[in-house]
């Protein structure tokens, strides 16, 4: 959403504009992505451990479905939160790591996790 553009829910004719109200609509996309199974744990593991191989992620997360993990990794890559690096070795090696946006997400989630842990 560009500056000055209003979202559908906050510009609705049934809602009176309130200058003190915060519109959370811009976070809907990222919330949809990170609320899926294994998404936040992937971000957490990569944030804590740095570059991590697929099998290590599978083991640490206790994933029972390789296709689910693969799908989640692809979604996080398409959102620009993680990156995949292939190494031309025998046997082939692939590692996943957080992008700068992924690192920022992890940093911004820490206060939320601290708050949730206190509750």
C-alpha positions in Angstrom: 0.0 0.0 0.0 1.5 3.3 -1.0 1.6 6.4 1.2 -1.7 8.2 1.3 -3.6 5.2 0.0 -6.1 3.8 2.5 -7.0 0.1 2.9 -10.5 -1.3 2.5 -11.3 -1.9 6.1 -10.1 1.4 7.4 -11.7 3.5 4.7 -15.1 1.8 4.9 -18.0 4.2 5.0 -19.3 2.3 8.1 -16.2 3.2 10.1 -15.6 6.7 11.2 -12.0 7.7 10.5 -10.1 8.0 13.8 -6.7 9.6 13.7 -5.6 7.8 16.8 -6.4 4.3 15.4 -3.6 2.2 14.0 -4.4 0.3 10.8 -2.8 -3.2 10.9 -3.8 -4.1 7.4 -0.2 -3.8 5.9 0.9 -6.8 8.1 -1.8 -9.2 6.8 0.5 -10.7 4.2 3.4 -11.4 6.5 1.1 -12.7 9.3 -0.4 -15.1 6.8 3.0 -16.4 5.9 4.5 -16.7 9.4 1.4 -18.1 11.0 1.7 -21.3 8.9 3.0 -24.5 10.6 6.8 -24.5 11.0 7.3 -21.0 9.6 8.3 -19.3 12.9 10.4 -22.2 14.1 12.3 -22.1 10.8 13.0 -18.4 11.2 14.0 -19.1 14.8 16.4 -22.0 14.0 18.0 -20.0 11.1 18.4 -17.0 13.3 20.0 -18.9 16.1 22.1 -21.4 14.1 22.9 -19.4 11.0 23.1 -21.3 7.7 21.4 -24.7 8.1 21.1 -27.7 5.9 17.6 -29.1 5.0 18.2 -32.4 6.9 19.3 -30.4 10.0 16.1 -28.3 9.8 14.0 -31.5 9.5 15.7 -33.0 12.5 15.6 -29.9 14.8 12.0 -29.2 14.0 10.8 -32.8 14.2 9.1 -32.5 10.8 7.2 -35.6 9.7 6.4 -34.4 6.2 9.3 -33.4 3.9 6.8 -31.9 1.4 5.4 -29.6 4.1 8.9 -28.4 5.1 9.8 -27.9 1.4 6.6 -25.9 0.8 7.2 -23.7 3.9 10.8 -23.0 2.9 9.7 -22.1 -0.6 7.0 -19.7 0.8 9.6 -18.1 3.1 12.0 -17.7 0.1 9.3 -16.1 -2.1 8.5 -13.6 0.7 12.3 -12.8 0.8 12.8 -13.9 4.4 15.2 -16.8 3.7 17.6 -17.7 1.0 18.9 -21.0 -0.4 22.5 -21.5 -1.3 23.7 -24.5 -3.3 27.3 -25.6 -3.2 28.8 -27.4 -6.2 30.1 -30.3 -4.2 29.8 -34.1 -4.2 27.5 -34.9 -2.5 25.5 -31.7 -3.3 25.1 -29.4 -0.3 22.3 -26.9 0.2 22.0 -24.4 3.1 19.2 -22.1 4.1 19.8 -18.8 5.9 17.9 -15.6 6.8 18.0 -12.7 4.5 18.3 -9.2 5.9 14.5 -9.0 6.0 14.4 -12.3 7.8 16.9 -11.1 10.4 14.8 -8.0 10.9 11.7 -10.1 11.3 13.4 -12.3 13.9 14.6 -9.2 15.8 11.1 -7.6 15.8 9.5 -10.9 17.0 11.7 -11.1 20.1 9.7 -8.6 22.1 6.5 -10.4 21.2 8.0 -13.7 22.3 9.2 -12.2 25.5 5.7 -10.8 26.2 4.0 -14.2 25.3 6.5 -16.0 27.6 5.5 -13.7 30.5 1.8 -14.2 30.0 
